[in-house]
Amino acid sequence: MDTSKHNLATLFAQLGLDNSPDQITQFIHKHRIADDMLLAEAPFWNEGQRHFIEESLREDADWCELIDELDAMLR
């Protein structure tokens, strides 16, 4: 069982993305989604990333709060 503390950097790492502070900022500025689009439906995710987001939200996993935070940042 994963008992580590999750933060935005660990979420980016889990998604297979560069998780340095500068790269997180660049990602957020580069990728925007419409208010009526689900985060998992965003066109910039690959299949694995999409599945991770959907499954985490469906199962109310420890990642949900951070996924919601990222969702808000991308709007």
CHARMM internal coordinates of N, CA and C (Angstrom, degrees):
IC EDIT
DIST 1 N 1 CA 1.4453
DIST 1 CA 1 C 1.5254
ANGL 1 N 1 CA 1 C 108.84
DIST 1 C 2 N 1.3281
ANGL 1 CA 1 C 2 N 116.34
DIHE 1 N 1 CA 1 C 2 N 135.41
DIST 2 N 2 CA 1.4586
ANGL 1 C 2 N 2 CA 122.67
DIHE 1 CA 1 C 2 N 2 CA -179.85
DIST 2 CA 2 C 1.5238
ANGL 2 N 2 CA 2 C 108.64
DIHE 1 C 2 N 2 CA 2 C -81.74
DIST 2 C 3 N 1.3320
ANGL 2 CA 2 C 3 N 116.69
DIHE 2 N 2 CA 2 C 3 N 114.16
DIST 3 N 3 CA 1.4625
ANGL 2 C 3 N 3 CA 120.20
DIHE 2 CA 2 C 3 N 3 CA -179.95
DIST 3 CA 3 C 1.5227
ANGL 3 N 3 CA 3 C 112.03
DIHE 2 C 3 N 3 CA 3 C -111.50
DIST 3 C 4 N 1.3286
ANGL 3 CA 3 C 4 N 116.83
DIHE 3 N 3 CA 3 C 4 N 9.77
DIST 4 N 4 CA 1.4622
ANGL 3 C 4 N 4 CA 119.95
DIHE 3 CA 3 C 4 N 4 CA -179.79
DIST 4 CA 4 C 1.5259
ANGL 4 N 4 CA 4 C 110.29
DIHE 3 C 4 N 4 CA 4 C -71.92
DIST 4 C 5 N 1.3232
ANGL 4 CA 4 C 5 N 114.58
DIHE 4 N 4 CA 4 C 5 N 153.87
DIST 5 N 5 CA 1.4614
ANGL 4 C 5 N 5 CA 120.51
DIHE 4 CA 4 C 5 N 5 CA 178.75
DIST 5 CA 5 C 1.5223
ANGL 5 N 5 CA 5 C 108.39
DIHE 4 C 5 N 5 CA 5 C -76.87
DIST 5 C 6 N 1.3137
ANGL 5 CA 5 C 6 N 115.07
DIHE 5 N 5 CA 5 C 6 N 127.77
DIST 6 N 6 CA 1.4630
ANGL 5 C 6 N 6 CA 120.14
DIHE 5 CA 5 C 6 N 6 CA 179.86
DIST 6 CA 6 C 1.5232
ANGL 6 N 6 CA 6 C 109.99
DIHE 5 C 6 N 6 CA 6 C -90.94
DIST 6 C 7 N 1.3330
ANGL 6 CA 6 C 7 N 114.98
DIHE 6 N 6 CA 6 C 7 N 143.01
DIST 7 N 7 CA 1.4557
ANGL 6 C 7 N 7 CA 121.73
DIHE 6 CA 6 C 7 N 7 CA 172.86
DIST 7 CA 7 C 1.5273
ANGL 7 N 7 CA 7 C 107.03
DIHE 6 C 7 N 7 CA 7 C -144.05
DIST 7 C 8 N 1.3094
ANGL 7 CA 7 C 8 N 116.86
DIHE 7 N 7 CA 7 C 8 N -178.98
DIST 8 N 8 CA 1.4616
ANGL 7 C 8 N 8 CA 120.18
DIHE 7 CA 7 C 8 N 8 CA -176.77
DIST 8 CA 8 C 1.5260
ANGL 8 N 8 CA 8 C 111.41
DIHE 7 C 8 N 8 CA 8 C -59.98
DIST 8 C 9 N 1.3173
ANGL 8 CA 8 C 9 N 117.31
DIHE 8 N 8 CA 8 C 9 N -37.87
DIST 9 N 9 CA 1.4696
ANGL 8 C 9 N 9 CA 120.30
DIHE 8 CA 8 C 9 N 9 CA 179.33
DIST 9 CA 9 C 1.5224
ANGL 9 N 9 CA 9 C 110.73
DIHE 8 C 9 N 9 CA 9 C -65.18
DIST 9 C 10 N 1.3318
ANGL 9 CA 9 C 10 N 118.13
DIHE 9 N 9 CA 9 C 10 N -40.51
DIST 10 N 10 CA 1.4661
ANGL 9 C 10 N 10 CA 119.41
DIHE 9 CA 9 C 10 N 10 CA 179.43
DIST 10 CA 10 C 1.5235
ANGL 10 N 10 CA 10 C 110.79
DIHE 9 C 10 N 10 CA 10 C -71.08
DIST 10 C 11 N 1.3237
ANGL 10 CA 10 C 11 N 117.95
DIHE 10 N 10 CA 10 C 11 N -31.22
DIST 11 N 11 CA 1.4656
ANGL 10 C 11 N 11 CA 120.51
DIHE 10 CA 10 C 11 N 11 CA 175.60
DIST 11 CA 11 C 1.5243
ANGL 11 N 11 CA 11 C 109.73
DIHE 10 C 11 N 11 CA 11 C -64.69
DIST 11 C 12 N 1.3215
ANGL 11 CA 11 C 12 N 117.64
DIHE 11 N 11 CA 11 C 12 N -45.69
DIST 12 N 12 CA 1.4667
ANGL 11 C 12 N 12 CA 120.76
DIHE 11 CA 11 C 12 N 12 CA 178.48
DIST 12 CA 12 C 1.5172
ANGL 12 N 12 CA 12 C 110.68
DIHE 11 C 12 N 12 CA 12 C -61.08
DIST 12 C 13 N 1.3301
ANGL 12 CA 12 C 13 N 116.95
DIHE 12 N 12 CA 12 C 13 N -41.43
DIST 13 N 13 CA 1.4613
ANGL 12 C 13 N 13 CA 120.25
DIHE 12 CA 12 C 13 N 13 CA 177.46
DIST 13 CA 13 C 1.5323
ANGL 13 N 13 CA 13 C 110.39
DIHE 12 C 13 N 13 CA 13 C -63.03
DIST 13 C 14 N 1.3215
ANGL 13 CA 13 C 14 N 117.31
DIHE 13 N 13 CA 13 C 14 N -41.93
DIST 14 N 14 CA 1.4638
ANGL 13 C 14 N 14 CA 121.79
DIHE 13 CA 13 C 14 N 14 CA 178.95
DIST 14 CA 14 C 1.5344
ANGL 14 N 14 CA 14 C 110.51
DIHE 13 C 14 N 14 CA 14 C -61.47
DIST 14 C 15 N 1.3171
ANGL 14 CA 14 C 15 N 116.22
DIHE 14 N 14 CA 14 C 15 N -34.62
DIST 15 N 15 CA 1.4649
ANGL 14 C 15 N 15 CA 121.34
DIHE 14 CA 14 C 15 N 15 CA 179.03
DIST 15 CA 15 C 1.5328
ANGL 15 N 15 CA 15 C 112.10
DIHE 14 C 15 N 15 CA 15 C -81.63
DIST 15 C 16 N 1.3256
ANGL 15 CA 15 C 16 N 117.06
DIHE 15 N 15 CA 15 C 16 N -1.83
DIST 16 N 16 CA 1.4575
ANGL 15 C 16 N 16 CA 120.69
DIHE 15 CA 15 C 16 N 16 CA 179.36
DIST 16 CA 16 C 1.5183
ANGL 16 N 16 CA 16 C 113.16
DIHE 15 C 16 N 16 CA 16 C 78.55
DIST 16 C 17 N 1.3115
ANGL 16 CA 16 C 17 N 116.28
DIHE 16 N 16 CA 16 C 17 N 23.26
DIST 17 N 17 CA 1.4623
ANGL 16 C 17 N 17 CA 121.50
DIHE 16 CA 16 C 17 N 17 CA -179.04
DIST 17 CA 17 C 1.5162
ANGL 17 N 17 CA 17 C 110.12
DIHE 16 C 17 N 17 CA 17 C -106.20
DIST 17 C 18 N 1.3240
ANGL 17 CA 17 C 18 N 115.90
DIHE 17 N 17 CA 17 C 18 N 155.99
DIST 18 N 18 CA 1.4624
ANGL 17 C 18 N 18 CA 120.44
DIHE 17 CA 17 C 18 N 18 CA 174.73
DIST 18 CA 18 C 1.5246
ANGL 18 N 18 CA 18 C 107.44
DIHE 17 C 18 N 18 CA 18 C -60.13
DIST 18 C 19 N 1.3199
ANGL 18 CA 18 C 19 N 116.65
DIHE 18 N 18 CA 18 C 19 N 128.01
DIST 19 N 19 CA 1.4631
ANGL 18 C 19 N 19 CA 119.15
DIHE 18 CA 18 C 19 N 19 CA -174.02
DIST 19 CA 19 C 1.5247
ANGL 19 N 19 CA 19 C 113.80
DIHE 18 C 19 N 19 CA 19 C -111.80
DIST 19 C 20 N 1.3264
ANGL 19 CA 19 C 20 N 116.80
DIHE 19 N 19 CA 19 C 20 N 21.83
DIST 20 N 20 CA 1.4648
ANGL 19 C 20 N 20 CA 118.94
DIHE 19 CA 19 C 20 N 20 CA 174.05
DIST 20 CA 20 C 1.5320
ANGL 20 N 20 CA 20 C 108.04
DIHE 19 C 20 N 20 CA 20 C -72.48
DIST 20 C 21 N 1.3191
ANGL 20 CA 20 C 21 N 117.39
DIHE 20 N 20 CA 20 C 21 N 151.37
DIST 21 N 21 CA 1.4706
ANGL 20 C 21 N 21 CA 119.65
DIHE 20 CA 20 C 21 N 21 CA -178.96
DIST 21 CA 21 C 1.5345
ANGL 21 N 21 CA 21 C 113.52
DIHE 20 C 21 N 21 CA 21 C -53.87
DIST 21 C 22 N 1.3341
ANGL 21 CA 21 C 22 N 117.39
DIHE 21 N 21 CA 21 C 22 N -41.96
DIST 22 N 22 CA 1.4675
ANGL 21 C 22 N 22 CA 120.58
DIHE 21 CA 21 C 22 N 22 CA 179.85
DIST 22 CA 22 C 1.5255
ANGL 22 N 22 CA 22 C 111.51
DIHE 21 C 22 N 22 CA 22 C -64.32
DIST 22 C 23 N 1.3295
ANGL 22 CA 22 C 23 N 117.27
DIHE 22 N 22 CA 22 C 23 N -41.76
DIST 23 N 23 CA 1.4647
ANGL 22 C 23 N 23 CA 120.91
DIHE 22 CA 22 C 23 N 23 CA -179.24
DIST 23 CA 23 C 1.5300
ANGL 23 N 23 CA 23 C 111.38
DIHE 22 C 23 N 23 CA 23 C -69.61
DIST 23 C 24 N 1.3138
ANGL 23 CA 23 C 24 N 117.68
DIHE 23 N 23 CA 23 C 24 N -35.62
DIST 24 N 24 CA 1.4699
ANGL 23 C 24 N 24 CA 120.36
DIHE 23 CA 23 C 24 N 24 CA 176.29
DIST 24 CA 24 C 1.5169
ANGL 24 N 24 CA 24 C 109.28
DIHE 23 C 24 N 24 CA 24 C -62.87
DIST 24 C 25 N 1.3276
ANGL 24 CA 24 C 25 N 116.56
DIHE 24 N 24 CA 24 C 25 N -46.28
DIST 25 N 25 CA 1.4740
ANGL 24 C 25 N 25 CA 121.09
DIHE 24 CA 24 C 25 N 25 CA 178.76
DIST 25 CA 25 C 1.5191
ANGL 25 N 25 CA 25 C 110.59
DIHE 24 C 25 N 25 CA 25 C -60.40
DIST 25 C 26 N 1.3278
ANGL 25 CA 25 C 26 N 117.67
DIHE 25 N 25 CA 25 C 26 N -45.09
DIST 26 N 26 CA 1.4663
ANGL 25 C 26 N 26 CA 120.77
DIHE 25 CA 25 C 26 N 26 CA 178.96
DIST 26 CA 26 C 1.5228
ANGL 26 N 26 CA 26 C 111.47
DIHE 25 C 26 N 26 CA 26 C -62.54
DIST 26 C 27 N 1.3137
ANGL 26 CA 26 C 27 N 117.33
DIHE 26 N 26 CA 26 C 27 N -42.19
DIST 27 N 27 CA 1.4579
ANGL 26 C 27 N 27 CA 120.92
DIHE 26 CA 26 C 27 N 27 CA 179.44
DIST 27 CA 27 C 1.5278
ANGL 27 N 27 CA 27 C 110.42
DIHE 26 C 27 N 27 CA 27 C -59.82
DIST 27 C 28 N 1.3135
ANGL 27 CA 27 C 28 N 116.56
DIHE 27 N 27 CA 27 C 28 N -45.99
DIST 28 N 28 CA 1.4694
ANGL 27 C 28 N 28 CA 121.17
DIHE 27 CA 27 C 28 N 28 CA -178.21
DIST 28 CA 28 C 1.5272
ANGL 28 N 28 CA 28 C 110.95
DIHE 27 C 28 N 28 CA 28 C -64.67
DIST 28 C 29 N 1.3193
ANGL 28 CA 28 C 29 N 117.43
DIHE 28 N 28 CA 28 C 29 N -38.54
DIST 29 N 29 CA 1.4652
ANGL 28 C 29 N 29 CA 120.10
DIHE 28 CA 28 C 29 N 29 CA 179.02
DIST 29 CA 29 C 1.5259
ANGL 29 N 29 CA 29 C 112.35
DIHE 28 C 29 N 29 CA 29 C -73.39
DIST 29 C 30 N 1.3132
ANGL 29 CA 29 C 30 N 117.32
DIHE 29 N 29 CA 29 C 30 N -30.43
DIST 30 N 30 CA 1.4674
ANGL 29 C 30 N 30 CA 121.77
DIHE 29 CA 29 C 30 N 30 CA -177.19
DIST 30 CA 30 C 1.5225
ANGL 30 N 30 CA 30 C 112.95
DIHE 29 C 30 N 30 CA 30 C -82.18
DIST 30 C 31 N 1.3130
ANGL 30 CA 30 C 31 N 117.69
DIHE 30 N 30 CA 30 C 31 N -32.34
DIST 31 N 31 CA 1.4639
ANGL 30 C 31 N 31 CA 121.97
DIHE 30 CA 30 C 31 N 31 CA -173.81
DIST 31 CA 31 C 1.5254
ANGL 31 N 31 CA 31 C 110.58
DIHE 30 C 31 N 31 CA 31 C -110.19
DIST 31 C 32 N 1.3069
ANGL 31 CA 31 C 32 N 115.59
DIHE 31 N 31 CA 31 C 32 N 119.78
DIST 32 N 32 CA 1.4593
ANGL 31 C 32 N 32 CA 121.88
DIHE 31 CA 31 C 32 N 32 CA 178.25
DIST 32 CA 32 C 1.5219
ANGL 32 N 32 CA 32 C 107.89
DIHE 31 C 32 N 32 CA 32 C -126.19
DIST 32 C 33 N 1.3397
ANGL 32 CA 32 C 33 N 115.59
DIHE 32 N 32 CA 32 C 33 N 148.69
DIST 33 N 33 CA 1.4614
ANGL 32 C 33 N 33 CA 119.50
DIHE 32 CA 32 C 33 N 33 CA 176.67
DIST 33 CA 33 C 1.5275
ANGL 33 N 33 CA 33 C 109.06
DIHE 32 C 33 N 33 CA 33 C -129.83
DIST 33 C 34 N 1.3103
ANGL 33 CA 33 C 34 N 114.98
DIHE 33 N 33 CA 33 C 34 N 151.45
DIST 34 N 34 CA 1.4592
ANGL 33 C 34 N 34 CA 121.62
DIHE 33 CA 33 C 34 N 34 CA 179.80
DIST 34 CA 34 C 1.5230
ANGL 34 N 34 CA 34 C 110.31
DIHE 33 C 34 N 34 CA 34 C -69.51
DIST 34 C 35 N 1.3134
ANGL 34 CA 34 C 35 N 115.55
DIHE 34 N 34 CA 34 C 35 N 153.24
DIST 35 N 35 CA 1.4600
ANGL 34 C 35 N 35 CA 120.70
DIHE 34 CA 34 C 35 N 35 CA -178.88
DIST 35 CA 35 C 1.5254
ANGL 35 N 35 CA 35 C 113.26
DIHE 34 C 35 N 35 CA 35 C -60.73
DIST 35 C 36 N 1.3260
ANGL 35 CA 35 C 36 N 117.12
DIHE 35 N 35 CA 35 C 36 N -27.19
DIST 36 N 36 CA 1.4631
ANGL 35 C 36 N 36 CA 119.71
DIHE 35 CA 35 C 36 N 36 CA -177.33
DIST 36 CA 36 C 1.5315
ANGL 36 N 36 CA 36 C 113.35
DIHE 35 C 36 N 36 CA 36 C -95.36
DIST 36 C 37 N 1.3285
ANGL 36 CA 36 C 37 N 117.59
DIHE 36 N 36 CA 36 C 37 N 9.06
DIST 37 N 37 CA 1.4665
ANGL 36 C 37 N 37 CA 121.74
DIHE 36 CA 36 C 37 N 37 CA -179.46
DIST 37 CA 37 C 1.5327
ANGL 37 N 37 CA 37 C 109.53
DIHE 36 C 37 N 37 CA 37 C -102.77
DIST 37 C 38 N 1.3235
ANGL 37 CA 37 C 38 N 116.16
DIHE 37 N 37 CA 37 C 38 N 136.20
DIST 38 N 38 CA 1.4569
ANGL 37 C 38 N 38 CA 120.11
DIHE 37 CA 37 C 38 N 38 CA 172.75
DIST 38 CA 38 C 1.5233
ANGL 38 N 38 CA 38 C 109.10
DIHE 37 C 38 N 38 CA 38 C -71.17
DIST 38 C 39 N 1.3113
ANGL 38 CA 38 C 39 N 116.62
DIHE 38 N 38 CA 38 C 39 N 143.87
DIST 39 N 39 CA 1.4589
ANGL 38 C 39 N 39 CA 120.61
DIHE 38 CA 38 C 39 N 39 CA -178.59
DIST 39 CA 39 C 1.5211
ANGL 39 N 39 CA 39 C 111.27
DIHE 38 C 39 N 39 CA 39 C -54.56
DIST 39 C 40 N 1.3189
ANGL 39 CA 39 C 40 N 117.78
DIHE 39 N 39 CA 39 C 40 N -44.37
DIST 40 N 40 CA 1.4684
ANGL 39 C 40 N 40 CA 121.23
DIHE 39 CA 39 C 40 N 40 CA -177.84
DIST 40 CA 40 C 1.5248
ANGL 40 N 40 CA 40 C 112.69
DIHE 39 C 40 N 40 CA 40 C -65.04
DIST 40 C 41 N 1.3250
ANGL 40 CA 40 C 41 N 117.89
DIHE 40 N 40 CA 40 C 41 N -18.48
DIST 41 N 41 CA 1.4622
ANGL 40 C 41 N 41 CA 121.72
DIHE 40 CA 40 C 41 N 41 CA -179.81
DIST 41 CA 41 C 1.5272
ANGL 41 N 41 CA 41 C 112.80
DIHE 40 C 41 N 41 CA 41 C -88.08
DIST 41 C 42 N 1.3153
ANGL 41 CA 41 C 42 N 117.42
DIHE 41 N 41 CA 41 C 42 N -3.68
DIST 42 N 42 CA 1.4628
ANGL 41 C 42 N 42 CA 120.26
DIHE 41 CA 41 C 42 N 42 CA -178.81
DIST 42 CA 42 C 1.5339
ANGL 42 N 42 CA 42 C 109.80
DIHE 41 C 42 N 42 CA 42 C -59.55
DIST 42 C 43 N 1.3269
ANGL 42 CA 42 C 43 N 116.73
DIHE 42 N 42 CA 42 C 43 N 139.26
DIST 43 N 43 CA 1.4647
ANGL 42 C 43 N 43 CA 120.56
DIHE 42 CA 42 C 43 N 43 CA -173.59
DIST 43 CA 43 C 1.5220
ANGL 43 N 43 CA 43 C 114.91
DIHE 42 C 43 N 43 CA 43 C -70.15
DIST 43 C 44 N 1.3087
ANGL 43 CA 43 C 44 N 118.77
DIHE 43 N 43 CA 43 C 44 N -11.96
DIST 44 N 44 CA 1.4597
ANGL 43 C 44 N 44 CA 120.21
DIHE 43 CA 43 C 44 N 44 CA -175.88
DIST 44 CA 44 C 1.5254
ANGL 44 N 44 CA 44 C 113.99
DIHE 43 C 44 N 44 CA 44 C -89.01
DIST 44 C 45 N 1.3204
ANGL 44 CA 44 C 45 N 118.55
DIHE 44 N 44 CA 44 C 45 N -4.69
DIST 45 N 45 CA 1.4690
ANGL 44 C 45 N 45 CA 120.52
DIHE 44 CA 44 C 45 N 45 CA 177.21
DIST 45 CA 45 C 1.5201
ANGL 45 N 45 CA 45 C 110.56
DIHE 44 C 45 N 45 CA 45 C -84.85
DIST 45 C 46 N 1.3177
ANGL 45 CA 45 C 46 N 116.31
DIHE 45 N 45 CA 45 C 46 N 146.33
DIST 46 N 46 CA 1.4579
ANGL 45 C 46 N 46 CA 118.85
DIHE 45 CA 45 C 46 N 46 CA 170.44
DIST 46 CA 46 C 1.5366
ANGL 46 N 46 CA 46 C 107.87
DIHE 45 C 46 N 46 CA 46 C -88.06
DIST 46 C 47 N 1.2940
ANGL 46 CA 46 C 47 N 117.67
DIHE 46 N 46 CA 46 C 47 N 176.31
DIST 47 N 47 CA 1.4660
ANGL 46 C 47 N 47 CA 121.14
DIHE 46 CA 46 C 47 N 47 CA -174.83
DIST 47 CA 47 C 1.5326
ANGL 47 N 47 CA 47 C 112.42
DIHE 46 C 47 N 47 CA 47 C -60.27
DIST 47 C 48 N 1.3149
ANGL 47 CA 47 C 48 N 117.10
DIHE 47 N 47 CA 47 C 48 N -42.11
DIST 48 N 48 CA 1.4600
ANGL 47 C 48 N 48 CA 121.07
DIHE 47 CA 47 C 48 N 48 CA -179.91
DIST 48 CA 48 C 1.5232
ANGL 48 N 48 CA 48 C 112.42
DIHE 47 C 48 N 48 CA 48 C -65.02
DIST 48 C 49 N 1.3274
ANGL 48 CA 48 C 49 N 116.42
DIHE 48 N 48 CA 48 C 49 N -42.29
DIST 49 N 49 CA 1.4594
ANGL 48 C 49 N 49 CA 120.89
DIHE 48 CA 48 C 49 N 49 CA 178.29
DIST 49 CA 49 C 1.5303
ANGL 49 N 49 CA 49 C 110.45
DIHE 48 C 49 N 49 CA 49 C -64.38
DIST 49 C 50 N 1.3178
ANGL 49 CA 49 C 50 N 115.63
DIHE 49 N 49 CA 49 C 50 N -44.82
DIST 50 N 50 CA 1.4685
ANGL 49 C 50 N 50 CA 121.14
DIHE 49 CA 49 C 50 N 50 CA 179.00
DIST 50 CA 50 C 1.5278
ANGL 50 N 50 CA 50 C 110.22
DIHE 49 C 50 N 50 CA 50 C -59.01
DIST 50 C 51 N 1.3238
ANGL 50 CA 50 C 51 N 115.93
DIHE 50 N 50 CA 50 C 51 N -45.92
DIST 51 N 51 CA 1.4662
ANGL 50 C 51 N 51 CA 120.84
DIHE 50 CA 50 C 51 N 51 CA -179.70
DIST 51 CA 51 C 1.5296
ANGL 51 N 51 CA 51 C 110.48
DIHE 50 C 51 N 51 CA 51 C -62.20
DIST 51 C 52 N 1.3213
ANGL 51 CA 51 C 52 N 117.90
DIHE 51 N 51 CA 51 C 52 N -43.85
DIST 52 N 52 CA 1.4568
ANGL 51 C 52 N 52 CA 121.52
DIHE 51 CA 51 C 52 N 52 CA 179.52
DIST 52 CA 52 C 1.5263
ANGL 52 N 52 CA 52 C 110.98
DIHE 51 C 52 N 52 CA 52 C -59.59
DIST 52 C 53 N 1.3268
ANGL 52 CA 52 C 53 N 117.23
DIHE 52 N 52 CA 52 C 53 N -45.62
DIST 53 N 53 CA 1.4661
ANGL 52 C 53 N 53 CA 121.53
DIHE 52 CA 52 C 53 N 53 CA -179.31
DIST 53 CA 53 C 1.5243
ANGL 53 N 53 CA 53 C 110.07
DIHE 52 C 53 N 53 CA 53 C -63.91
DIST 53 C 54 N 1.3219
ANGL 53 CA 53 C 54 N 116.93
DIHE 53 N 53 CA 53 C 54 N -49.13
DIST 54 N 54 CA 1.4691
ANGL 53 C 54 N 54 CA 120.65
DIHE 53 CA 53 C 54 N 54 CA -179.43
DIST 54 CA 54 C 1.5250
ANGL 54 N 54 CA 54 C 111.59
DIHE 53 C 54 N 54 CA 54 C -60.70
DIST 54 C 55 N 1.3223
ANGL 54 CA 54 C 55 N 116.58
DIHE 54 N 54 CA 54 C 55 N -47.36
DIST 55 N 55 CA 1.4614
ANGL 54 C 55 N 55 CA 120.59
DIHE 54 CA 54 C 55 N 55 CA -177.77
DIST 55 CA 55 C 1.5271
ANGL 55 N 55 CA 55 C 111.49
DIHE 54 C 55 N 55 CA 55 C -65.46
DIST 55 C 56 N 1.3187
ANGL 55 CA 55 C 56 N 117.24
DIHE 55 N 55 CA 55 C 56 N -41.80
DIST 56 N 56 CA 1.4633
ANGL 55 C 56 N 56 CA 120.93
DIHE 55 CA 55 C 56 N 56 CA 179.66
DIST 56 CA 56 C 1.5206
ANGL 56 N 56 CA 56 C 110.85
DIHE 55 C 56 N 56 CA 56 C -61.42
DIST 56 C 57 N 1.3237
ANGL 56 CA 56 C 57 N 116.60
DIHE 56 N 56 CA 56 C 57 N -43.48
DIST 57 N 57 CA 1.4636
ANGL 56 C 57 N 57 CA 120.19
DIHE 56 CA 56 C 57 N 57 CA 179.69
DIST 57 CA 57 C 1.5226
ANGL 57 N 57 CA 57 C 111.36
DIHE 56 C 57 N 57 CA 57 C -69.03
DIST 57 C 58 N 1.3161
ANGL 57 CA 57 C 58 N 116.80
DIHE 57 N 57 CA 57 C 58 N -41.28
DIST 58 N 58 CA 1.4652
ANGL 57 C 58 N 58 CA 121.20
DIHE 57 CA 57 C 58 N 58 CA -179.17
DIST 58 CA 58 C 1.5297
ANGL 58 N 58 CA 58 C 111.18
DIHE 57 C 58 N 58 CA 58 C -63.27
DIST 58 C 59 N 1.3254
ANGL 58 CA 58 C 59 N 115.82
DIHE 58 N 58 CA 58 C 59 N -39.15
DIST 59 N 59 CA 1.4607
ANGL 58 C 59 N 59 CA 120.66
DIHE 58 CA 58 C 59 N 59 CA -176.67
DIST 59 CA 59 C 1.5278
ANGL 59 N 59 CA 59 C 113.09
DIHE 58 C 59 N 59 CA 59 C -91.76
DIST 59 C 60 N 1.3312
ANGL 59 CA 59 C 60 N 116.76
DIHE 59 N 59 CA 59 C 60 N 3.66
DIST 60 N 60 CA 1.4660
ANGL 59 C 60 N 60 CA 122.05
DIHE 59 CA 59 C 60 N 60 CA -177.64
DIST 60 CA 60 C 1.5290
ANGL 60 N 60 CA 60 C 110.11
DIHE 59 C 60 N 60 CA 60 C 51.18
DIST 60 C 61 N 1.3120
ANGL 60 CA 60 C 61 N 115.52
DIHE 60 N 60 CA 60 C 61 N 47.57
DIST 61 N 61 CA 1.4610
ANGL 60 C 61 N 61 CA 122.54
DIHE 60 CA 60 C 61 N 61 CA -176.99
DIST 61 CA 61 C 1.5290
ANGL 61 N 61 CA 61 C 111.15
DIHE 60 C 61 N 61 CA 61 C -71.34
DIST 61 C 62 N 1.3289
ANGL 61 CA 61 C 62 N 114.26
DIHE 61 N 61 CA 61 C 62 N 170.38
DIST 62 N 62 CA 1.4682
ANGL 61 C 62 N 62 CA 120.30
DIHE 61 CA 61 C 62 N 62 CA 178.96
DIST 62 CA 62 C 1.5257
ANGL 62 N 62 CA 62 C 112.57
DIHE 61 C 62 N 62 CA 62 C -57.85
DIST 62 C 63 N 1.3189
ANGL 62 CA 62 C 63 N 116.88
DIHE 62 N 62 CA 62 C 63 N -22.79
DIST 63 N 63 CA 1.4623
ANGL 62 C 63 N 63 CA 121.67
DIHE 62 CA 62 C 63 N 63 CA -177.84
DIST 63 CA 63 C 1.5223
ANGL 63 N 63 CA 63 C 113.09
DIHE 62 C 63 N 63 CA 63 C -77.87
DIST 63 C 64 N 1.3239
ANGL 63 CA 63 C 64 N 119.01
DIHE 63 N 63 CA 63 C 64 N -13.63
DIST 64 N 64 CA 1.4741
ANGL 63 C 64 N 64 CA 121.72
DIHE 63 CA 63 C 64 N 64 CA -171.60
DIST 64 CA 64 C 1.5214
ANGL 64 N 64 CA 64 C 113.97
DIHE 63 C 64 N 64 CA 64 C -54.53
DIST 64 C 65 N 1.3015
ANGL 64 CA 64 C 65 N 116.93
DIHE 64 N 64 CA 64 C 65 N -45.74
DIST 65 N 65 CA 1.4627
ANGL 64 C 65 N 65 CA 119.93
DIHE 64 CA 64 C 65 N 65 CA -178.00
DIST 65 CA 65 C 1.5271
ANGL 65 N 65 CA 65 C 110.94
DIHE 64 C 65 N 65 CA 65 C -60.78
DIST 65 C 66 N 1.3213
ANGL 65 CA 65 C 66 N 116.80
DIHE 65 N 65 CA 65 C 66 N -42.85
DIST 66 N 66 CA 1.4681
ANGL 65 C 66 N 66 CA 120.30
DIHE 65 CA 65 C 66 N 66 CA 179.17
DIST 66 CA 66 C 1.5226
ANGL 66 N 66 CA 66 C 111.87
DIHE 65 C 66 N 66 CA 66 C -70.62
DIST 66 C 67 N 1.3096
ANGL 66 CA 66 C 67 N 117.12
DIHE 66 N 66 CA 66 C 67 N -36.33
DIST 67 N 67 CA 1.4661
ANGL 66 C 67 N 67 CA 120.22
DIHE 66 CA 66 C 67 N 67 CA 176.24
DIST 67 CA 67 C 1.5192
ANGL 67 N 67 CA 67 C 109.70
DIHE 66 C 67 N 67 CA 67 C -63.19
DIST 67 C 68 N 1.3293
ANGL 67 CA 67 C 68 N 116.63
DIHE 67 N 67 CA 67 C 68 N -41.55
DIST 68 N 68 CA 1.4699
ANGL 67 C 68 N 68 CA 120.61
DIHE 67 CA 67 C 68 N 68 CA 176.56
DIST 68 CA 68 C 1.5253
ANGL 68 N 68 CA 68 C 111.37
DIHE 67 C 68 N 68 CA 68 C -63.47
DIST 68 C 69 N 1.3300
ANGL 68 CA 68 C 69 N 116.30
DIHE 68 N 68 CA 68 C 69 N -39.74
DIST 69 N 69 CA 1.4650
ANGL 68 C 69 N 69 CA 120.46
DIHE 68 CA 68 C 69 N 69 CA 177.84
DIST 69 CA 69 C 1.5275
ANGL 69 N 69 CA 69 C 110.84
DIHE 68 C 69 N 69 CA 69 C -63.46
DIST 69 C 70 N 1.3293
ANGL 69 CA 69 C 70 N 116.86
DIHE 69 N 69 CA 69 C 70 N -44.17
DIST 70 N 70 CA 1.4610
ANGL 69 C 70 N 70 CA 120.07
DIHE 69 CA 69 C 70 N 70 CA 177.72
DIST 70 CA 70 C 1.5264
ANGL 70 N 70 CA 70 C 110.36
DIHE 69 C 70 N 70 CA 70 C -63.79
DIST 70 C 71 N 1.3077
ANGL 70 CA 70 C 71 N 116.28
DIHE 70 N 70 CA 70 C 71 N -41.06
DIST 71 N 71 CA 1.4664
ANGL 70 C 71 N 71 CA 121.32
DIHE 70 CA 70 C 71 N 71 CA 178.03
DIST 71 CA 71 C 1.5344
ANGL 71 N 71 CA 71 C 109.93
DIHE 70 C 71 N 71 CA 71 C -55.26
DIST 71 C 72 N 1.3056
ANGL 71 CA 71 C 72 N 116.74
DIHE 71 N 71 CA 71 C 72 N -48.30
DIST 72 N 72 CA 1.4801
ANGL 71 C 72 N 72 CA 120.86
DIHE 71 CA 71 C 72 N 72 CA -179.94
DIST 72 CA 72 C 1.5182
ANGL 72 N 72 CA 72 C 111.67
DIHE 71 C 72 N 72 CA 72 C -63.72
DIST 72 C 73 N 1.3260
ANGL 72 CA 72 C 73 N 117.23
DIHE 72 N 72 CA 72 C 73 N -37.46
DIST 73 N 73 CA 1.4609
ANGL 72 C 73 N 73 CA 120.50
DIHE 72 CA 72 C 73 N 73 CA -179.79
DIST 73 CA 73 C 1.5237
ANGL 73 N 73 CA 73 C 112.69
DIHE 72 C 73 N 73 CA 73 C -67.06
DIST 73 C 74 N 1.3211
ANGL 73 CA 73 C 74 N 116.80
DIHE 73 N 73 CA 73 C 74 N -28.20
DIST 74 N 74 CA 1.4617
ANGL 73 C 74 N 74 CA 120.77
DIHE 73 CA 73 C 74 N 74 CA -176.80
DIST 74 CA 74 C 1.5365
ANGL 74 N 74 CA 74 C 113.12
DIHE 73 C 74 N 74 CA 74 C -86.88
DIST 74 C 75 N 1.3007
ANGL 74 CA 74 C 75 N 117.78
DIHE 74 N 74 CA 74 C 75 N 3.65
DIST 75 N 75 CA 1.4629
ANGL 74 C 75 N 75 CA 121.30
DIHE 74 CA 74 C 75 N 75 CA -179.01
DIST 75 CA 75 C 1.5012
ANGL 75 N 75 CA 75 C 111.51
DIHE 74 C 75 N 75 CA 75 C -102.82
END
COOR INIT
IC SEED 1 N 1 CA 1 C
IC BUILD
